[in-house]
Amino acid sequence: MKRVKIYGTIGPACRDAEILKQMFMEGMDGVRLNLSHTSLEAASELIGNCHKAAGECGIVPELLIDMQGPELRIGKLEEPAWLREGDLIETSDIPLPETVMEVLEGSDRGQELLLDDGKILLRTESGSGKSLRVVRGGILESRKSVALPGRVIQTPAMTRNDLEQIARAGEFGVTAVMQPFVRSKEDLIEVRKALDEAGCKDIRLLAKIENMDGIKSLDELIPHCDEIVIARGDLGNAMDLWELPAAQKKISAKCREAGRDFMVVTQMLDSMIHRQVPTRAEVSDIFNAVLDGASSVMVTGETAAGENPVLAIRYLYKTVCEAESFKQQR
């Protein structure tokens, strides 16, 4: 029986080679690097530490790069901004992408704007879309995600920076590319072509399902990727949250029927960003993902920026092992 793979996300919290070594010793198979916040060149020392730490554990690590793709993010803030519930702000107060500004300016009153995986919710107060009411507040930091529920914004599948990163993927030992916000098979064909032209035919292609287009196109996406990623952060922005578990179950079932590997990600151990012990709901979530047939599971902020990266991997691995044992006994 093939073991479910365990992935962490590398970042400031696990920059040190010794911490990375402990994470590999706790059962981690590989790491994800989010290229929305950095580049292969800028993260070369961190990637080197990862390869060194894995080598000392007798592991050849997987390195997954998460591309920028058509994802929308705010620009750089001089300092984190505290958006208080009930406040009225102007769109000029936030460095929003131009395409988002165009939609807001042409929208009716009441258009919602989700920031940072939906943690912050703003709503237009005027027909011009220039005034926004803070419905759900929080601290907003640079480069956080942007979503406009109910609106479709046409953007290229790959940015110029994505192409530059793919051209150097082999140089840094990249084993897989995660393409975000996949909308159609054409998005995947475009990425695969770029990989082939860069001499990276052996690099796996993972399709992140993060919007309704991805769900609707799932049947045509499956043959064009090596693994489907159920990315519940932005997917949860594309629908009411109580609908997300059913969407996850449906995607899982389609992947099983097609014999396609799939990964489950986002907030699997979110409480461990600050806590040393996860919630009961979190370990149940991991357990059920394995029972549904997930080929891999991944944590993101828990290891990239959390206070307990090693412990997070330990709980992830131990829970996966328990779920696999349970499956064998049934």
C-alpha positions in Angstrom: 0.0 0.0 0.0 1.4 3.4 -1.0 1.9 5.7 1.9 0.2 9.1 1.9 2.8 11.7 1.4 3.4 14.5 4.0 4.3 18.0 2.8 5.2 21.2 4.7 5.6 24.7 3.4 9.0 26.4 3.9 9.3 29.9 5.1 10.8 32.0 7.9 9.7 29.6 10.7 11.7 26.7 9.3 14.6 28.5 7.7 17.1 26.8 9.9 18.6 23.5 8.6 18.3 21.9 12.0 14.5 22.6 12.2 14.1 21.2 8.7 16.0 18.1 9.7 13.7 17.6 12.6 10.7 18.0 10.3 12.0 15.3 7.9 12.7 13.1 10.9 9.1 13.5 12.0 7.9 12.1 8.6 7.9 14.9 6.1 8.5 13.8 2.5 8.9 17.2 0.8 8.2 20.9 0.9 6.2 23.6 -0.9 7.7 26.9 -1.8 5.1 29.7 -2.4 6.3 31.8 -5.3 3.7 34.4 -4.7 6.0 35.7 -1.9 9.5 34.9 -3.2 11.5 33.4 -6.1 13.7 30.4 -6.5 16.8 32.7 -6.5 15.8 34.6 -3.4 15.0 31.3 -1.6 18.2 29.6 -2.7 19.7 29.4 0.8 16.4 28.0 2.2 16.2 25.4 -0.6 19.8 24.5 0.0 19.1 24.0 3.7 16.2 21.8 2.8 18.3 19.5 0.6 21.0 19.4 3.2 18.6 18.5 6.0 16.9 15.8 4.0 20.2 14.4 2.9 21.3 14.0 6.5 18.1 11.9 7.1 18.7 9.8 4.0 15.8 11.4 2.1 15.7 12.8 -1.4 13.2 15.5 -0.8 10.4 16.6 -3.1 10.3 20.3 -3.9 6.9 21.7 -5.0 6.7 25.2 -6.3 3.4 27.0 -6.1 3.2 29.4 -9.0 1.6 32.9 -9.0 -0.7 32.0 -11.9 -3.9 33.9 -12.3 -4.3 34.4 -8.5 -5.1 37.9 -7.4 -3.2 39.5 -4.5 -2.9 43.0 -3.1 0.4 44.8 -3.5 2.9 45.8 -0.9 1.8 47.8 2.2 4.3 50.0 4.0 3.1 48.3 7.2 0.2 46.0 8.2 -3.1 47.7 8.2 -5.7 47.2 10.9 -9.2 47.2 9.3 -11.8 47.6 12.0 -15.3 46.3 11.6 -17.7 49.0 10.6 -15.0 51.4 9.3 -15.5 53.0 5.9 -12.3 53.0 3.7 -11.5 54.0 0.2 -10.2 51.5 -2.5 -7.1 53.8 -2.7 -6.2 52.8 0.9 -5.4 49.2 -0.4 -3.0 48.4 -3.3 -5.6 46.4 -5.2 -4.8 44.9 -8.6 -6.0 47.1 -11.5 -8.4 44.4 -12.7 -10.1 44.3 -9.3 -10.4 48.0 -9.3 -12.1 48.0 -12.7 -14.6 45.4 -11.4 -15.3 47.4 -8.2 -15.8 50.7 -10.1 -18.3 49.1 -12.4 -20.2 47.2 -9.7 -23.4 47.9 -7.9 -23.5 48.7 -4.2 -23.0 45.5 -2.1 -20.3 43.8 -4.1 -18.2 41.8 -1.7 -14.4 41.7 -1.6 -12.6 39.0 0.3 -9.0 39.4 1.5 -6.5 36.9 3.0 -8.4 33.7 2.2 -11.7 35.4 3.3 -10.5 36.3 6.8 -11.4 40.0 5.9 -14.7 40.9 4.2 -15.3 44.3 2.6 -18.5 45.5 0.8 -18.9 48.3 -1.6 -21.0 51.2 -0.3 -21.5 53.2 -3.5 -22.2 52.5 -7.1 -18.7 53.8 -8.0 -17.2 51.1 -5.9 -14.7 53.5 -4.4 -16.0 53.3 -0.8 -15.7 50.0 1.1 -17.4 49.1 4.4 -15.4 46.7 6.6 -17.9 43.9 7.4 -15.3 41.5 8.9 -12.2 43.1 10.1 -8.6 42.1 10.8 -5.0 42.8 10.2 -4.1 43.0 6.5 -0.6 42.4 5.4 1.2 42.7 2.0 0.6 40.2 -0.8 -2.6 38.6 0.7 -5.1 37.0 -1.6 -8.1 38.9 -3.2 -11.4 37.4 -4.3 -14.6 38.8 -5.7 -17.4 36.4 -5.1 -19.7 36.0 -8.1 -17.4 37.8 -10.5 -15.0 36.3 -13.1 -11.8 38.1 -13.9 -9.9 37.0 -17.0 -6.2 36.8 -16.4 -3.4 34.7 -18.1 -2.7 31.2 -16.8 1.0 32.2 -16.3 2.8 35.4 -15.5 6.2 36.4 -16.9 7.6 35.6 -13.5 6.1 32.1 -13.6 7.9 31.4 -16.9 11.2 32.7 -15.5 10.8 30.3 -12.5 10.0 27.3 -14.6 13.1 28.0 -16.7 15.2 27.5 -13.6 13.2 24.7 -12.0 15.6 22.0 -12.8 18.5 23.9 -11.5 17.0 24.0 -8.0 15.8 20.4 -7.9 12.1 21.2 -8.3 10.0 18.0 -8.6 6.5 19.4 -9.1 4.7 22.5 -10.1 1.5 23.5 -8.5 -0.7 25.6 -10.9 -3.2 27.8 -9.0 -6.8 28.6 -9.9 -6.9 26.2 -12.8 -9.9 27.0 -15.0 -9.7 24.7 -18.0 -7.4 22.1 -19.5 -5.9 24.9 -21.6 -4.3 26.3 -18.5 -2.6 23.0 -17.8 -1.6 22.5 -21.4 0.1 25.9 -21.3 2.1 25.0 -18.1 3.1 21.6 -19.5 4.3 23.2 -22.7 6.5 25.6 -20.6 7.9 22.7 -18.6 8.7 20.7 -21.7 10.4 23.7 -23.4 12.5 24.2 -20.2 13.7 20.6 -20.4 11.6 19.6 -17.3 9.5 16.8 -18.8 9.9 14.8 -15.5 8.5 17.5 -13.3 5.0 16.6 -12.1 2.1 19.0 -12.7 -0.4 19.5 -9.9 -3.8 21.3 -10.6 -5.1 23.4 -7.8 -8.9 23.5 -7.6 -9.7 26.9 -6.1 -12.8 28.2 -8.0 -16.1 27.1 -9.5 -14.5 26.9 -13.0 -12.1 24.3 -11.7 -14.9 22.2 -10.2 -17.0 22.4 -13.4 -13.9 21.5 -15.6 -12.7 18.7 -13.3 -13.4 15.8 -15.7 -11.3 17.5 -18.5 -8.5 18.5 -16.0 -7.8 15.1 -14.6 -6.1 13.7 -17.7 -3.9 16.7 -18.1 -2.3 16.7 -14.6 -0.4 14.3 -12.3 -2.4 15.2 -9.2 -5.4 17.3 -8.2 -5.0 19.6 -5.3 -8.2 20.4 -3.3 -7.1 23.9 -2.2 -9.8 24.7 0.4 -8.6 28.3 1.2 -9.8 30.1 -2.0 -12.3 27.3 -2.8 -14.0 28.3 0.4 -14.3 31.9 -0.9 -16.0 30.7 -4.1 -19.0 29.2 -2.2 -20.7 29.4 1.1 -18.4 27.7 3.6 -21.0 25.1 4.6 -20.9 23.9 1.0 -17.2 23.3 1.0 -17.2 19.8 2.7 -19.6 18.5 0.0 -17.4 20.0 -2.8 -14.3 18.3 -1.2 -16.1 14.9 -1.1 -17.3 15.2 -4.8 -13.8 16.1 -6.0 -12.3 13.2 -4.0 -14.8 10.8 -5.4 -14.1 11.9 -9.0 -10.4 11.5 -8.5 -10.9 8.0 -7.1 -13.1 7.0 -10.0 -10.5 8.2 -12.5 -7.5 6.7 -10.6 -6.0 10.2 -10.2 -4.0 11.1 -7.1 -5.3 14.0 -5.1 -4.0 16.2 -2.3 -5.9 18.0 0.5 -4.6 21.3 1.8 -5.4 24.4 3.8 -5.9 24.9 7.5 -5.4 21.2 8.3 -3.6 22.2 11.6 -4.3 26.0 11.5 -4.5 26.2 15.3 -0.9 25.0 15.6 0.3 28.3 14.2 0.1 29.3 17.8 -0.7 26.2 19.8 1.4 23.1 20.5 -1.7 20.8 20.3 -4.2 20.7 17.5 -8.0 20.7 17.8 -9.9 17.4 17.7 -11.6 18.7 14.6 -8.3 19.2 12.8 -7.0 15.7 13.4 -10.5 14.3 12.4 -10.2 16.4 9.2 -6.8 14.8 8.4 -8.0 11.3 9.2 -11.0 11.7 7.0 -9.0 13.0 4.1 -6.9 9.8 4.2 -10.0 7.7 4.4 -11.4 9.5 1.3 -8.3 8.4 -0.6 -5.9 11.4 -0.5 -2.5 10.6 -1.9 -0.9 13.5 0.0 -1.7 16.1 2.6 0.0 19.5 3.2 0.3 22.2 5.8 1.0 25.8 4.8 1.3 28.6 7.3 1.6 26.1 10.1 5.2 25.4 9.1 6.1 28.5 7.0 5.2 31.1 9.7 3.9 29.2 12.7 5.4 28.8 16.1 5.5 25.0 16.1 6.6 23.7 12.6 8.1 20.4 13.9 5.2 19.6 16.1 2.8 20.3 13.2 4.5 17.7 11.0 4.5 15.2 13.9 0.8 15.5 14.4 0.2 15.4 10.6 2.3 12.3 10.2 1.0 10.4 13.2 -2.6 11.1 12.2 -2.0 9.9 8.7 -0.4 6.7 9.9 -3.3 6.1 12.2 -5.8 6.6 9.4 -3.8 4.3 7.1 -3.8 1.6 9.8 -7.6 2.0 10.2 -8.1 1.6 6.5 -6.1 -1.6 6.4 -8.2 -3.1 9.3 -11.6 -2.4 7.7 
